Amino acid sequence: MHPAHRGRGHARRMIQLIEAELFEVTAQQMAKRIDPPS
């Protein structure tokens, strides 16, 4: 397999991980906004 090709796949996997973390943080913030602190 071509090294550049493998690097691109790795970068895409890293981007997916970062997007998943961002989505999780955003979901937590939205949940906090919906649930007012008692």
C-alpha positions as a Markdown table, in Angstrom:
| # | Residue | x | y | z |
|---|---|---|---|---|
| 1 | Met | 0.0 | 0.0 | 0.0 |
| 2 | His | 1.2 | 3.5 | -0.8 |
| 3 | Pro | 2.5 | 5.4 | 2.3 |
| 4 | Ala | 0.7 | 8.6 | 1.3 |
| 5 | His | -2.5 | 6.6 | 0.9 |
| 6 | Arg | -2.2 | 5.1 | 4.4 |
| 7 | Gly | -1.4 | 8.5 | 5.8 |
| 8 | Arg | -4.6 | 9.9 | 4.3 |
| 9 | Gly | -6.7 | 7.1 | 5.8 |
| 10 | His | -5.1 | 7.7 | 9.2 |
| 11 | Ala | -5.9 | 11.4 | 9.0 |
| 12 | Arg | -9.5 | 10.6 | 8.2 |
| 13 | Arg | -9.7 | 8.3 | 11.2 |
| 14 | Met | -8.3 | 11.1 | 13.4 |
| 15 | Ile | -10.8 | 13.6 | 12.0 |
| 16 | Gln | -13.6 | 11.1 | 12.8 |
| 17 | Leu | -12.4 | 10.8 | 16.4 |
| 18 | Ile | -12.2 | 14.6 | 16.8 |
| 19 | Glu | -15.7 | 15.0 | 15.3 |
| 20 | Ala | -17.1 | 12.4 | 17.6 |
| 21 | Glu | -15.5 | 14.2 | 20.6 |
| 22 | Leu | -16.9 | 17.5 | 19.5 |
| 23 | Phe | -20.3 | 16.0 | 19.0 |
| 24 | Glu | -20.2 | 14.6 | 22.5 |
| 25 | Val | -19.2 | 17.9 | 24.0 |
| 26 | Thr | -21.9 | 19.7 | 22.1 |
| 27 | Ala | -24.5 | 17.2 | 23.2 |
| 28 | Gln | -23.5 | 17.6 | 26.8 |
| 29 | Gln | -23.6 | 21.4 | 26.6 |
| 30 | Met | -27.1 | 21.2 | 25.0 |
| 31 | Ala | -28.3 | 18.8 | 27.7 |
| 32 | Lys | -27.0 | 21.3 | 30.3 |
| 33 | Arg | -28.8 | 24.1 | 28.6 |
| 34 | Ile | -32.1 | 22.1 | 28.5 |
| 35 | Asp | -31.8 | 21.0 | 32.2 |
| 36 | Pro | -31.6 | 24.1 | 34.3 |
| 37 | Pro | -29.4 | 23.6 | 37.4 |
| 38 | Ser | -31.5 | 23.1 | 40.5 |
